[in-house]
């Protein structure tokens, strides 16, 4: 049976696609099918030694690395990150995480992960924002890959200043030593998937990978929703 109240509510407050602002149908969530099909995907999860993995060469050791789609400033798809980080739209992260995980499941390497670890925010920033956008993405991935999200193993011990307008070297200096791995919190020989929203220079991820490299016999892979 139709819900008259829901239909009336949708009349005055329509559920719109966050990208194109067109009304969503009942089977769509946050993003319409048309926009989903147009997301500029990288497909790097199918490629060894892909451009995302090469960003870590000579810096830290990663088992695999990939990003779901290409981030271009001014692109309509920039709205996805903006909604997630600045508009309190946590569901965008979960929806995008699920979409990405469907493709990650095509790769035996990414299917072999044991734990999913979102890049943590400093407690002060977490309190200010109210949620961790990377954790939202990780939760979406977890729903599809059926792997647990671990939020206690990687601790952000320093509140680094904003990365905006910093050079590559300045970003490296700004993130060095900002994470600590909680010894023994992840079983030895585990494969962990580190999750973040956007890969730019990779300095924050490098610092996190360096901390997680303390897992005895462990392997660290990296996933970001977008790559600049």
Residue pairs with C-beta under 8 A, 6 or more apart in sequence:
14 23
15 23
15 24
16 22
16 23
16 24
17 23
17 24
17 28
17 30
17 31
17 32
17 35
18 30
18 31
18 79
18 80
18 83
18 89
18 92
19 31
19 32
19 35
19 76
19 77
19 79
19 80
20 32
20 34
20 35
20 76
22 32
22 34
24 30
24 32
25 32
29 91
29 95
30 89
30 91
30 92
30 95
31 80
31 92
31 95
31 96
35 76
36 99
39 68
39 69
39 77
39 99
40 69
40 70
40 72
40 75
40 77
41 68
41 69
41 70
41 103
42 50
42 52
42 66
42 67
42 68
42 69
42 70
42 227
43 103
44 50
44 51
44 52
44 53
44 65
44 66
44 67
45 64
45 66
45 103
45 104
45 106
45 107
45 110
46 106
46 107
48 64
50 65
50 66
51 227
52 65
52 66
52 67
52 199
52 222
52 224
52 227
53 62
53 64
53 65
53 66
55 65
55 199
55 202
56 62
56 65
56 202
56 205
56 206
56 209
56 222
59 202
59 206
60 206
60 209
60 210
60 213
61 209
61 213
61 220
62 209
62 220
62 221
62 222
63 109
63 191
63 219
63 220
63 221
64 107
64 109
64 110
64 221
64 222
65 221
65 222
65 223
66 104
66 110
66 222
66 223
66 224
67 199
67 223
67 224
67 225
67 226
67 227
68 96
68 99
68 100
68 103
68 223
68 224
68 225
68 226
69 77
69 225
69 226
69 227
70 226
70 227
71 77
71 78
71 81
71 198
71 226
71 227
71 228
72 78
73 228
77 226
80 92
80 96
80 225
80 226
81 197
81 198
81 225
81 226
83 89
83 92
84 90
84 92
84 93
84 96
84 133
84 136
84 137
84 197
85 133
85 197
88 130
88 131
90 131
90 133
90 136
91 136
92 136
93 133
93 134
93 135
93 136
93 137
93 139
93 140
93 197
93 225
94 136
94 137
94 139
94 140
94 143
95 140
96 137
96 140
96 225
97 136
97 137
97 138
97 139
97 140
97 141
97 142
97 143
97 144
97 195
97 225
98 140
98 141
98 143
98 144
99 140
100 137
100 140
100 141
100 223
100 225
101 140
101 141
101 142
101 143
101 144
101 145
102 144
104 110
104 111
104 141
104 144
104 145
104 223
105 111
105 144
105 145
109 221
110 145
110 193
110 221
110 223
111 145
112 191
113 145
113 147
113 191
113 192
113 193
113 221
114 147
114 186
114 187
114 190
114 191
114 192
115 147
115 148
115 149
115 150
115 153
115 186
115 190
115 191
115 192
115 193
116 138
116 141
116 142
116 145
116 147
116 148
116 149
116 150
116 192
116 193
116 195
117 138
117 149
117 150
117 151
117 153
117 154
117 192
117 193
117 194
117 195
117 212
118 132
118 134
118 135
118 137
118 138
118 149
118 151
118 194
118 195
118 196
119 132
119 134
119 154
119 194
119 195
119 196
119 204
119 205
119 208
120 126
120 132
120 134
120 151
120 154
120 155
120 156
120 179
121 129
121 132
121 134
121 156
122 156
122 158
122 159
122 160
123 156
124 159
125 159
126 132
132 151
133 197
134 195
134 196
134 197
135 149
135 151
137 195
137 196
137 197
137 225
138 149
138 195
139 149
141 147
141 193
141 195
141 223
142 148
142 149
147 193
150 185
150 186
150 192
152 182
152 185
153 181
153 182
153 185
153 186
153 192
153 212
154 179
154 180
154 181
154 182
154 194
154 208
154 211
154 212
155 179
155 180
155 181
155 182
156 178
156 179
157 177
157 178
157 179
157 180
158 177
158 178
160 174
160 175
160 178
161 174
163 171
163 174
163 175
163 200
163 201
163 203
163 204
166 174
168 201
168 203
171 200
171 201
171 203
171 204
172 201
172 203
172 206
174 203
175 203
175 204
175 206
175 207
176 207
177 207
178 204
178 207
179 207
179 208
179 210
179 211
180 211
181 211
181 212
181 214
181 215
183 214
186 192
186 212
186 215
186 218
188 215
188 216
188 217
188 218
189 216
189 217
189 218
190 215
190 218
190 219
191 218
191 219
191 220
191 221
192 212
192 215
192 218
192 219
192 220
192 221
193 221
193 222
193 223
194 205
194 208
194 209
194 212
194 220
194 221
194 222
194 223
195 223
195 224
196 204
196 205
196 222
196 223
196 224
196 225
197 224
197 225
197 226
198 224
198 225
198 226
198 227
198 228
199 205
199 222
199 224
199 226
199 227
199 228
200 228
205 222
205 224
209 220
209 222
212 218
212 220
213 220
